[in-house]
Amino acid sequence: MIIRDMDCYNNFAYIYDDLINNDINYELWSNTIMKVCKECNIDNKDYLDIGCGTGNLTEKIVPNFKNSWCVDLSSDMLTKAQEKFIYKKLKVKLVCQNMIELNLNRQFDLITCCLDCTNYIIEDMELTKYFKSVIKHLKPNGIFIFDINSYYKITEVLGNNIYDYDDDKITYIWDNNLENEIVDMYLIFFIKEGQLYRRFDEHHSERAYKCEQLEGILSECGFQVLKKLDNYSDKVPQLNSERIVYVVNKKENN
């Protein structure tokens, strides 16, 4: 028997960690980020994580900073993050806010926005607004680290392909539709609850950005690129890299 449920944000927050922790090495990511912070000689005082989700990355970086904030559009994701922070006795300020309209009235030494949150911004004007809001919150000597699903990944790996997944608790079907450099991802989840399966549907859209296009907008907004990494490794991105990490800071006189 299938129970149909369309309360997507709540349900997705509920299963998010079960799905994502199999694919993402948060220990590696956080170690790379802190290594970059040391190389850039930033103060370990104020940290902001944008699009924090359930706080998997945040919780690993927070102990290195005096003051930490995290922002997400989903209150359900923030609730899950808060549970982790309380359990680990981490002091973090949580804010439910759209990252395009970021307004915290303070500046930070390190700002992160990871796991391809930036790809979810579809329009150039909104991307510009997002970068401008970030630079407004960045201290003069601070750094902004974010990643994107590469143009190659969105157009070639995700593309118009269909994926599926099945284990003892979760089954999903993932159907992609690529058009005009935007991939629409339609996911149908079935979550086992006793003898029943509860269904809920998700729809996500991501835009494929070419590096030169993204870097042009960064420059227009007052950023300069310090380095690019292949998926939080020490390697530089290749044509077939699937995740590209940007380390940027403010241009002089910005």
C-alpha positions in Angstrom: 0.0 0.0 0.0 1.2 3.5 -0.8 0.4 6.6 1.2 0.7 9.8 -0.9 2.2 12.9 0.8 3.2 16.1 -1.0 4.7 17.9 2.0 8.1 17.9 0.3 10.3 20.1 2.4 9.4 18.3 5.6 9.9 14.9 4.2 13.1 15.7 2.3 14.6 17.1 5.5 13.6 13.8 7.2 15.5 11.6 4.8 18.2 14.0 3.6 21.1 12.7 5.8 20.3 9.1 4.9 20.8 9.9 1.2 23.6 12.5 1.2 26.0 11.0 3.8 26.7 8.1 1.4 27.9 10.4 -1.3 29.6 13.3 0.4 32.8 13.2 2.4 32.2 16.1 4.8 35.4 15.5 6.7 37.4 16.0 3.5 35.4 19.1 2.6 35.8 20.7 6.0 39.5 19.9 6.1 40.1 21.5 2.7 38.1 24.6 3.7 40.1 25.0 6.9 43.4 24.5 5.0 42.4 27.2 2.6 41.5 29.5 5.6 45.0 28.9 7.0 46.6 29.6 3.6 44.7 32.9 3.3 45.5 33.8 6.9 41.9 34.7 7.8 40.8 35.4 11.4 38.9 32.5 12.9 36.3 34.7 14.4 33.1 35.0 12.4 31.7 32.2 10.1 28.6 32.0 8.0 27.3 28.9 6.1 24.7 29.7 3.4 22.3 27.0 2.4 23.4 24.9 5.4 20.7 22.2 5.0 20.8 19.9 8.0 24.2 21.3 9.1 26.5 18.4 8.0 29.3 20.7 6.9 28.5 23.5 9.4 29.0 21.3 12.4 32.5 20.4 11.3 33.7 24.0 10.7 31.9 25.7 13.7 34.4 24.5 16.3 37.1 26.5 14.5 35.3 29.8 14.9 34.3 32.0 17.8 30.9 33.0 16.3 28.9 31.0 13.8 25.8 31.6 11.8 23.9 29.5 9.3 21.2 30.3 6.8 18.7 28.1 4.9 15.4 28.7 3.2 13.9 25.6 4.7 12.8 25.8 8.3 12.6 22.0 8.4 16.2 21.7 7.4 17.2 24.2 10.1 15.3 22.2 12.7 17.4 19.1 11.8 20.5 21.2 12.0 19.6 22.7 15.3 19.1 19.1 16.7 22.7 18.3 15.7 24.1 21.5 17.2 22.4 21.0 20.5 23.5 17.4 20.7 27.1 18.4 20.0 26.8 21.5 22.2 27.7 23.8 19.4 26.6 27.5 19.6 25.2 28.5 16.2 22.8 31.3 15.2 20.2 29.9 12.7 18.3 32.1 10.3 15.6 31.1 7.9 16.2 33.4 4.9 16.5 33.4 1.1 20.2 33.5 0.2 19.5 35.9 -2.7 18.2 38.4 -0.2 20.7 37.8 2.5 20.5 40.5 5.2 22.2 39.7 8.5 23.6 43.2 9.3 27.1 41.9 10.1 30.2 40.7 8.3 32.2 37.4 8.4 35.7 36.2 8.0 34.6 33.0 6.2 31.4 32.5 4.2 30.6 29.1 2.6 27.9 28.0 0.3 28.4 24.3 -0.6 26.7 21.4 -2.3 25.8 23.2 -5.5 23.4 25.7 -3.9 24.6 28.3 -6.4 23.3 26.2 -9.3 19.8 26.6 -7.9 19.9 30.3 -9.0 18.6 30.3 -12.5 18.6 33.9 -13.6 21.6 36.2 -14.2 20.0 39.0 -12.2 19.3 36.8 -9.2 22.9 35.5 -9.4 24.2 39.0 -9.4 22.0 39.9 -6.5 23.2 36.9 -4.6 26.9 37.6 -5.1 26.4 41.3 -4.1 24.6 40.2 -0.9 27.5 37.9 -0.1 30.2 40.5 -0.7 28.2 42.9 1.5 28.6 40.4 4.4 32.3 39.6 3.8 35.0 41.3 5.9 37.7 43.1 3.9 40.2 40.2 4.5 37.6 37.5 4.4 37.1 34.7 1.9 34.0 33.2 0.2 34.1 29.5 -0.6 31.4 27.9 -2.8 31.0 25.1 -5.2 29.0 24.4 -8.3 27.9 21.3 -10.3 30.0 21.8 -13.4 28.7 22.5 -16.8 29.9 19.1 -17.8 28.0 17.3 -14.9 24.7 19.1 -15.5 24.7 18.7 -19.3 26.4 15.3 -19.7 26.0 13.4 -16.4 22.6 14.6 -15.3 21.4 15.6 -18.7 18.2 13.8 -19.8 19.1 10.7 -17.8 17.0 8.6 -15.4 18.4 7.2 -12.1 17.0 5.0 -9.4 18.0 3.9 -5.9 16.7 1.2 -3.6 17.5 0.0 -0.1 15.7 -1.3 2.9 14.2 2.0 3.8 14.2 4.3 0.8 13.4 3.9 -2.9 13.4 6.7 -5.4 13.2 7.3 -9.2 15.1 10.4 -10.5 14.0 11.6 -13.9 16.0 14.6 -15.5 15.0 16.9 -18.3 17.6 19.2 -19.7 16.6 22.3 -21.8 18.4 25.6 -22.4 21.2 24.8 -19.9 18.7 24.1 -17.1 18.1 20.6 -15.7 14.7 19.9 -14.1 15.0 17.0 -11.7 11.8 15.1 -10.9 12.1 12.7 -8.0 9.6 10.3 -6.6 10.4 8.9 -3.2 8.9 5.9 -1.4 9.8 5.7 2.3 9.1 2.4 4.2 7.1 2.9 7.4 6.3 -0.5 8.9 4.3 -2.4 6.2 3.5 0.7 4.3 5.3 2.9 1.8 4.8 6.7 2.0 5.2 8.5 -1.3 6.3 12.1 -1.8 7.5 14.0 -4.9 10.3 16.6 -5.3 11.1 18.9 -8.2 14.5 20.7 -8.3 16.0 22.9 -11.0 19.7 23.7 -11.5 21.4 25.8 -14.1 24.6 24.8 -15.9 27.1 27.7 -15.6 30.3 27.9 -17.7 33.3 29.0 -15.7 33.9 32.1 -17.8 30.3 33.2 -17.4 30.3 32.7 -13.6 33.7 34.4 -13.2 32.5 37.4 -15.2 29.6 37.9 -12.9 31.8 37.5 -9.8 34.2 40.1 -11.2 31.3 42.5 -11.9 30.2 42.1 -8.3 33.6 43.0 -6.9 35.1 39.5 -6.3 38.4 38.1 -7.5 39.1 34.4 -7.9 42.0 33.2 -5.7 41.9 29.5 -6.7 39.7 26.8 -8.1 39.7 23.2 -6.9 38.4 19.9 -8.2 35.8 18.7 -5.7 37.6 19.8 -2.5 40.9 18.1 -3.5 44.3 19.7 -4.1 43.8 19.2 -7.9 42.8 21.9 -10.4 39.5 21.3 -12.2 39.6 19.4 -15.5 37.1 19.4 -18.4 35.3 16.4 -16.9 35.4 17.6 -13.3 31.9 17.3 -11.8 32.2 19.7 -8.9 34.2 22.9 -9.0 35.1 24.8 -5.8 35.7 28.5 -5.9 37.8 30.5 -3.4 37.2 34.2 -3.8 37.7 37.4 -1.9 37.0 41.1 -2.4 39.0 43.0 -5.0 41.0 45.9 -3.6 39.0 49.0 -3.0 35.8 47.0 -2.6 
